[in-house]
Amino acid sequence: MRIFILLYLLGCSFMATSQLRVSENQRYLVDADGNPFFWLGDTAWELFHRLDREDAEVYLKNRADKGFNVVQAVVLAELDGLNTPNAYRNKPLFNNDPTQLNEAYFQHVDYIIDKAASLGIYIGLLPTWGDKVFKEKWGKGPEIFNTSNAKVFGRLLGARYKERKNIIWILGGDRNPRPDTEDVEIWRAMAAGVVEGVGAQDKALMTFHPQPTDVQDGGSAKWFHQDSWLDFNMFQTGHCRENNVWERIQVTYNKLPVKPVLDGETIYEDHPVCFNVKDLGTSSAYDVRKHAYLSVFAGAFGHTYGCHDIWQMYAPNHEPINGPHLYWYDALDLQGASQMQYLKQLMTSRSMLERVPDQSIITDPLYEHNRIQATRGTDYLFVYSSQGKPFTMNMKKISGKLLQAAWYNPRNGETTDAGTVENKGKKLFTPPSTGYGQDWVLILDDASKTRQID
């Protein structure tokens, strides 16, 4: 006998036409019927700008087949998105004026959004990359926004897409508002414009995508946590290998008022680690998998994966950014991308809305590079051991006199029965293998409620 993990139906056939909202406990997202929504996102910043319709369909179908249900993409793209035309030779704006939209460009955006909906995918829609507000030392800009035209631009986009129910609005675009500037007010004006354009009755979810911030800042919460338009917090942990993602999640998780939290940009697969490929190499499937499990177990309501070759849609006719190894279409089936479905499969196999992070379960020192992270519901718990390190647990954290144990393999989604244990005292658990890249999840269920199959 083994624990039954409810298999999520990957190749989704449903339309993403249910407007998502925040759950009653303010920790998760749910659909219109109150069913929990586990965000499994992919990063495709240049989707609208660089791909034609046929290639966009190839990309979206691949992601839907892998269980991804959110794709993050930018209307006014980072890579010279204002002055380099899209695949059909259309620019998004006339005269780089945010109040003058080019209908031909936006018809292409419409097509991709609708294709995503047909595949069960929500679009995390960034109206603009942040360099159009603040160019910084990188990015081509130009800076075109002020508080007045930002609100008009937001209103135009909101009105255009108010009937599409698979839109999640993401402001920001890799820029942190500068002190003593009008940056914060520009983003607030754009948010207000989106809200006006969509209409109060059809309010869509909205958040903000920053650059990495100090741990205590809480990502988007640093500037906008009290703003009514900010429905959930997002932060970026960046592209270094050993990153205390769990601490960043917890800081934001504990802020008041309570809002859901998500890591919207963590280490990309096949990316130069800390932008230093010479000394640190490129990131692996294990690197991205580890960050995903640690952040979700620490309290995130989902996770956004990214691939260095795909975010920029690198292809023979495009200038490479920071040394991609593969063309985007050759990177679609990298190991880490395929393994994200197993995280979603695990998290949707139990009652999700009641789940909380709980490190009191673990008695061992919480090593940064061998991190052990725990989360639980009322009648189940999961413990992630990032390098298969044995750990001792405080029992009696969930219901049941007898608990059914199993080991879940994040590399292939397989579950191995580990027998039953009494739910009392302290107990040592030893994963099936130990070492770098040998991560495991312990599953404990109230045995009286466990569903089993032969």
Order of alpha helices (4+ residues) and beta strands (2+ residues): beta-beta-beta-beta-beta-alpha-alpha-beta-alpha-beta-alpha-beta-alpha-beta-alpha-beta-alpha-beta-alpha-alpha-beta-alpha-alpha-beta-beta-beta-beta-beta-beta-beta-beta-beta
